[in-house]
Amino acid sequence: MAVEHPTAAKRHARLTSPLALLCLAALAMATILLLPINVPIGPMYWDLFIYFDAANRLLSGQVPATDFFAPVGPLGYYLFAGGLKLFPNAQPLLLVHWSLFAVTAPLMALALWQVDGRSRGTALALLLPFLAFAILPFNTREFYPFPGSDGFAVYNRQVCQLLYALIVALVYLRDQRLLLVSIVAGMTALFLTKITGFAAGGLLCAFAFAAGRVRLRTAIAAALIFLAILGALELWNGITLNYLDDILTLVLMNEGSLLPRFLQAASHTFGIVVPAGLLALFTLYRDRAALAVTLRTPPRLAAVARFLDHDAFWIVAVLLAGIFFETQNTGSQALIFIWPVLLPVLLRLWRSDAPRGVVVTAVALAAAAALPPLVNTAERAARTYVGALKNVSMPGDNLKTLGRLNMRPEVLARAEKMLSFYARHRETYADFIRIQELPAYVFYSEFDFQVAHLMAIDDAIGAIRALEEEQGVTFETVMNLNFVNPFPWLLDRQAPRHVSIGADPTRTVPAPDAEALEAVRETDLILHPTCPLTTANADLLALYAPAMQDHQKIALNDCFDAYLSPRMADRIE
């Protein structure tokens, strides 16, 4: 029998270490971001354009929550803006999805460094699923029947990955100092990404404290440091209080939807919740006698903590936190963070003398909960990228990296036909506005709509530049009465302050205050997309109409009306 050389064994141990794999993943991401890669168009891909609007504002000195209203926290926008500086030619979907790795990789490394010292297998079992979700830019649930890139719900995916890293720390870290760092970093990142993710993380941290995993001194220190960070941010640029005010505004705008969304979230995650819940009940039933003894063992508080610190209760806590987070989500990597609390059940049974039937039952339930999201994500990625071999590139001259897309030839052909159809049949789509409906229930998910929207933007950029050159003017501030406003970034101009990005008038656009109306009033060029006319864009036009009374309306081209500020209109013949 051959004996492995000690040097070879050490080399193998280094290459398979979690830290080495994290570094290799980061290196691979950076390399790909340097390459001229296109990705296939997907449903609601325009969600991604919000990041360019935000980055353009950040790089010009605007501050989230202070200078503009955003649907989520600022961390993702800052990470993306930094990524644009490092990788200016990167494919945007890959850049925005991978930008969070700058936060999650150190958090995972911190926990896995200690776990790896106890068990390399456990560390890899925690790391490899995380890397799959961190690398593949897809939601775990299909929203549209045809394969395509998920440019929407990126911030929801990022929260799920942060919660994964936080749970790994809470469950597997024993060193309270490292746990303190992980909690502070994880909870701060969650707070600055999405408030519902922060609430879910808070529930998990509270449970970890009740279960004795987080000591009182660690909890107090974490809370104080977290508040100190928020205080420092407030002193630096005033973002904290304004962000809290924006959160309150969003809560008030969406307060009536919590219960139905809770039921919706439970139904969407049913395939994970049921097997994981059954595994919790199965484990609880098997350990009922030992748990009863634990609960009666003095001292009382310590006994309660030991009682709660059970695999079954951890599973239930994660399920509740996960369902709560999903109440406000259309897309996500829902409950991928259940795996770190399922793994201890399997490890405990593997190391015990449990009957084979018990082990098989537990493995089957854990696999039923953990494998479908992973398999579905991998399958969706394979369908999308393999199918892209027959795709054609996105046409356009003015889209910068927004045009780094491809699609089926028939999708491109339909988009071209529909763009001219929208222009010829404006009244037809005005009728849809009159009945307050879209042409189709999932209209914004249609691939041809997303492609046509980009083609219209490309043509509008050309028309704006031609108008400026012909009249000798420059529109310094540009606003788009649409869900997204990529024009300032594409034109290297400014967006007006105090208006919403990701402008959904039903969910994320509060009634404009005096500052917002004044900013709109001073905007040089306001665009209104007409290919096609939609209810949301009509609502935005009505919302800002009081500040546009002095603007002069012109037809920019077949697909955009333009409103020129008085000082710009006076300079144009």
N, C-alpha and C positions, 0 to 999 in steps of 0.2 A: 504493500500500500504506500503510495507516494505521500510524502510529508511536505506541506507547503513551506516554502522558505520564509523565515521571519520577516525579511525585507518586503517580500511580495505580500505577506499578510498585512503588514503595516500600510503598504500602499493601497491595498484593497479597502482597508478600514477607513483611510482618509477619503478615498473617492466615494465611498458609500455613506459618509457621515452627512447628517442633515445640513450642517453648515456648508459643506462643499456643494451639495445639491442646490441649496438656495443661491449660492454664488453663481453656479452654472446656469441656473434659470435666469438670473438677473443679466448675466452676460449674453445669453441667447436672446432675451428680449431687446437689449440695447442694440445687438447686431441687426435684428430684424427691423427695428425702427429706423435704421440707417439705409435700408433697402427700398427701392421704388416699388412697393407692393400695393396692389389693389385688392379690395375685398368685395364680395357680392353685395348688392343692395339688399336691404331687408325691410320689414314692416316698421313704420314709424321711425325710419332712420334719421329723420330731421331732428329728433330729440338731441342728437349729437351736436347740432349747430349751436345749441345753447352754450356749450363750453367755449366756442370761439367768440361768441358775443361777450361772455364773462371775461375771457382772457384778454380780449382787446381792451375792455374797460380797465382791468387790473393793470395791464402794462402801460396804460395812459394815466394811471394815478387814481382811478376811482376805487372806492372801498365798498365791498358788499354790505348790504343792510344800511349803510350810511348814504351812499350815492346811488344805489339801485336796489330794487326789490327782487329777491331770488326765491325760487320755490323750495330750495334746500340750503344746507349750510355751505360755507365758503371753502372748506378744505379741498374738495375735489377740483374746484375752479383754480385755486392757487397751485395745486399739484400739476394740473394740466398746463397752466401758464408757464410754470417752470419747465415742464417737459417740452413745450414749444420752443423755449430758448435753447434747450439742449439738442432737440431733434426737430428742427424747423420743417423738414421735409417728410416727417413720419406720417404713415397712414393714421388718420385721426382716431378711428375706433380703437385700434390697437394701443395708441398712445394714451387715450383717456382711461381705458380699462386697466392698462398696466401701470399707470402712474401711481396707483395706491400701493403697489409693491414696495415703494420707498418707505411706507409705514408698516405694512403687515410683515414684510420679510424680517426686519429687526425684532418685531414682537414675537414672531414664531421662533426665530433664532434664540432669543432669550430663554424661552420655555424649553425648547427642544435640546438646548445645550445641557440642561440639567436632566431631562428625561433620557437623553442618549447615554449619560453616565450610568444609568440604571439598566436600560435595555435598548439596544440599537433597533430591535424589531419594533418595539412600541413607538419609538421616535419616528421610524419610517412609516409606520401605519398611520400616524397622525399627519405626517408631512405630505405624502404622495397624493392623497385625495385633495388636500388644500391646494397643491400646485396645479392639479388638473383644473380646478375652478378658477384659480388665479390667472392661469395662462389662457384658457379658452374663453373668448369674449361672448358668451352666450348665456341667456336665461335658462333655467332648468325646465321651464314649461313653454310649450309652443303656443304662440298667440295667433299664428297664421299658418295655413296648410302647406305653403311652399317654403323650401329651405332658403334662408337668407341671413344676413348679419343682424344681430340684435343691437342696434344703435340706441335703443331706448332702455330706460330703467338702469342705467349704468350705476347711478348712486345707490340704488337698492342692492345691486350685486356687491358694491363696495362695502356697504354696511354688513352684509352677510359674511364677507371675508373678515371684517374686523371682529364680528361676534365670534367667528370660528377661532381666531387667535386669542381673544379674551377668554373664551371657555377653556381652551387648552391651558392657559395660565392658571385659571381658577381651579381646575381639576387636577393638574399634574405638577404644578410648582409647589415646592415645600418651603423654599427659602423666602421668608417674609419680605426681605429687602428687594429681591427680584420681583416678587408678587406686587409690591408697592409700585415699582416702576411700570410693570405691565398694566396695572389697573389705571394708574394716572394717564399713561400714554393711550391706552385703549379707550377709556371713557372720554378723554379730551377729543380724540379723533372722531369718536361716534357723535359727540355733541356738535362738532364742527362739520359733520357730514349730513346727518339727518336726525331730527329730534326724536322721532319714533324709535330709531336705532339706539339712541342714548337711553331712552326709557326702558327698552328691552335689556340693554346692558346693565342698567341700574337694578332691574329686577334680579338679574343673575348675580350681581355683586352682593345684593342684600341677602339672597339665599346662601351664597357662599359664606357670608358673615354669620348667618343664623346656624349654618352647619359647622361652624368652627374652623373653616378653611382660612378665613381672613380674621386675624386677631383684631381686638379693639384698637390697639395702638396703630396698626396698619391702616384700619378703616379711617380713623381720625386724621392720620397723616395724609392719606390719599385725598380726603375731602378738602383739607386745608390747602394742599398743593394745587388741586384742581381749581379751587376758588382763586388762589393766587395767580394762576395762569390766566383765568378769565379777567381778573383785575388788571394784569399787565397788558392784555390785549385792549382793554378799555382805555387805559392810559396811552397806549401806543397810537391807536387810530379810532377809538370810540366805537368799535364794532360790537362789543358784547351786549350793551343795553339795547342798541338798535336791532341786533339779531333777535334778542328776546322779544322785542316789540313786534318784529315781523312774524315770529313764531305764534304769538298770541293772535295776530291778525289772521294767519292761516287757519288756526284752530277755530276761530269764530266763523270763518268762511265755510268750513267743512264740518262743523260740529254735528249736523244732522245726519251724517253718513256713517257714523261709527258702528252702530249695531248691525245694519245690513252688511257692512264691509267685514265685520267680525265673522259673520256667518259665511260670507263669500271666501274669506281667508281660510276658514276651517274646511270648506269644501274643496278649495284648491290644493290644500295640503293633506287631504284625506288619506291618500296613499302612503304618506309618511306617518301621520299621526296615529292611525289605527295599529299598524304593526309595532311601532315604538311604544304606544300606550299598552298594548298587550304584553310586550316584553317587560315593561315596568310592573304590571300586575302580576305576571308570572314570577318575576324575581321577588316581589314583595311577598307573595304567597309562600314561596320556598323558604324565605328568611323570617317568617312571621314569629316563630318561637324566639329566635335570637334577638329580634327587634323588641319583643316584649320584655325580655330580660334587660336589654340595654336601657329601656325607658325607665325601669324601676331601680337602676343602679345609681346611688348617690355619687357626687353631688348632683342636684336636680338640673341646673342649667347645663352642665357638661353632658348629662345624660340626654337631654333634649337635642343638643348639638350633635352627639354621636348618632342619635336616632335619625335625625334629618340627613346626616352625611351618609346616605345610602344610595346606591346606584339607581334605584327606582325613583326616588324623589328628585335626583338630579335630572333624570329623563323627563319627568313631569314638569320641572321648572323650566327646562329648555324648550319643551313643547309649548308651554304657555307664553313664554317670552317670544318665541318664533311666530306663533299665531297672531299675537298682538302686533308685532312688527309688520306682518303681511296685511293687516287691515287697510293700510293706505297705499298698497302697491298694485300696479298693473302687471309688472314683470319683476322678476327677482331670481336669485339663486336660493329659493326658499328652503329653509331648514337644513342647509348643507352642514350646519354646525351641530346637528344631532349626533354625528358620528363620534366626536370625542367623548360623549357620555354613554354611548353604546359599547365602545371598546372595553371599558373596565369590566362590564358584565361578562364578556367573552373571555377576557384574561383571567378573571377570577375562577370561572368554570374550568378553563383549560388547566389551571394549576391545581385544581381540587380533584377529588375522587368522585365527582358527580356522575350519576348514571348516564349512559350514552344517550338515552332518550331525552334527558334534560338538556344535554349539550346540543343535540341536533335541533331541538325546539328553539333554544335561545339563538343559535346561529341562523336558523331560518327566519326568525322574526327580525333579527338585526339586519340581515341581508335584505329583507323585504322593505325595511325602512331606509337603509343607507344606499343601496345599489341603484334604484331607479333614477334618482337625480344625476348620479355620476354617469350611468349608462346613457341616459337620455341626452345629456350634454355632449358626450363624446359622439353619439350617433348623429345629433344635429350638426355638430362641427364637420363630421365626415361627409354628410349629405351636402352641406353648403359648399365645402371646399372642393370635393370631388366633382360636384355638378358644375363648378365654376370653370372647369376645363373647356367648356363649350361657350363661355361667355364672351361678350364684347365689351370694350372699355367705354366709360362714360364720355360722351363728347362735350366739348366746351373749352373756351379759351380764358375764362375769367374766374375760375372756381378755386384756384390754388389747390391745396391738398383736399378740399372738399370734393374734388372731382376724382379722387383716387378710388374709383368704384368700377365694378363691371356688372353685367346683367345678361340675361338671355336675349338673343337678337329679337325675338318676338316681343319682349317687354319694351325694348327700345323703340321698335316700330310702332307699337301701340301708344307709347308716351308721345311720340312725335305727332301721330294722328290726333290724339286727344287734346294736345296743346292747341292746335289750330281749331279743333271743334269747340273747345271752351271759349275761344275768342269770338267765334262766329255765332255762338248760342248763349250770349251773356244773359238774355232774358229768361232762358230756361232755368239757369241756376239762380237767378233772382227769384223765381217762383219757389225754389227750394227754401230760400231764406224766408219767404212769406209764410210757409208752413212750418218753419223752424226745424228743418230736417237736412241731413246730408244726403248726397246722391246714393250712398250705400252706408250700412251700419258700421262697417269697418273701412270706410273710405280712405282714411289716413294711413291704413296699413297696406293698401294696395301698392305693389311695387311700381306700377306705371305712374301712379300719382306722385310718388317720391321722386322718380326720375324726371317727370314733367316739371315738378316744382323746381328742381335743380336747373333744368334747361331754361325755365322762365327767369330764374335768378341770373343765369349766365347772360341771357339776352338783355336783361335790364341793366346789368353792369355795363355792357357795351353801349346801350342807349344813353346811360348817364354820362359816360366818358365822351361820347359824341356830342351831347348837348353842351357839356362844359367846354369842350374844345371849340365848338361853333360859336358859343356866346362869350367865351373868355371869362367864365366864372368857375368857382370851386365850391362845392357843397361840403362845408366842413363838418356839419352834423347831419346824420341820416337816421331816420326812424322807419321801421317797417310795421304796418298794422297787420301783424301776423303772429303766429305762435313763436316764430324764430326771426331773428334779425342778424343775418350774417353780413349784411352790406358794409357796415363800418370796417370790419376786418378785411373783407375782400377789396375794399376801396382804399384802405389805409386812412380811414377817417375816424371820427368820434361818434359815439352814440349819445343821445341826450341823457342827462342824469335824471334820477328819481322816477324812472319808469321801470316796469317789470321786465325781466327776461323770462323766457319760457312762458309766454303770455297766453294762458288759458283763461278767458274771461269768466268761466264758471267756477274756477278753483284757485287761481293763483294771481289774479289781478284785482287788488283792492280799488275802491273808488279813489281816483286821483285827488290828492290834496293840492293846496295852492302851489307848493314847490313843483309838483309834477306837471300841473297845468302850465305854469310859467316856463318850464323846460321845454314842453311841447310847443308852446307859443314861439319860442326862440329857435326852434329847430329849422335848419335851412331847407331840408328836403324830407317830406313824409310820403312814404310809398304805400299804396293800397293794392294788393294782388287781386287780379280779376280772372285768373285762369286756374280754377273757376272761382266765382264768388261763393263765399261760404258764410254760414251763420256766425262763426267765431270772429271772422274778420269784420263782418258787419257790426257786431257788438263792440269790437274795439274802436271802429270808426265812430260809432255813436258815443262811446265812453269819452273819447278825446275831442269830440267835435267842438265843445265850448272853447277849446284853446286853438282851434284851427279856423275860426271864422274869418280871419284876415288872410289866410293862406289862399293862394290862387291855384285852382285845379287845372291840370293839363293832362293830356293823354301821353304818357311817356312812350309807350309802345302798345301793342295789341293786348298785353297781359298785365300791364301795370298802369294805374292812375298815379299821378304825382301831385303833391300839394307843395307849392313853393312859398316860402316865407315872403312877406312884403318886400324886404330889402333885396331878396334874390329875384323876385318877380319884376321889380323895377329895372333890373339890369338885363332882363331878357326881352328881346324883341318879339 
